[in-house]
């Protein structure tokens, strides 16, 4: 797989080249009838395989956006809202959550919210990718802000549990207090959540 970018006239594209076979039904659905929340895609066959062109006009990748700042609590919640909705709607269009890329450089955001990249030739464990994304978010949260650091920590904690579900993630990021047993919550109240997070991250 190769990834590059192209600017043509007034349009900007993310281009992914694959040398793998693709599911034709998935490709047609992603191209013509994909749910809101996905980058608009066009595809063409090449000598090596397939090329997918995604319109990124007016959008900025998560990685580029967070290069010089921390992610805020509202952004984390909005990201999880969007990912939850898209991953569920994909199945109605004969697509799979495993066909999404959850790398920060391939997740985009514009005025109308987050956009995700769906590749009909690609499959990678959705929850494994989400675990890696939670690690990135934890590193990129503002560790001096109580709310964003708590949500980032809770997301990371749930995503590293065995056989976690999206409902657990949803509950964790919306709950007022961090999850865990009574002893853990008592420690957090005594030393402060930021103190526990700094210990966990090695600050």
Helices and strands as residue ranges (DSSP letters): E 2-8, E 11-18, H 24-32, E 41-45, E 50-55, E 60-61, H 62-65, H 73-90, G 91-93, G 97-99, E 100-101, G 104-106, E 108-110, E 113-115, E 117-118, H 126-140, H 146-159, H 166-174, H 182-191, H 193-201
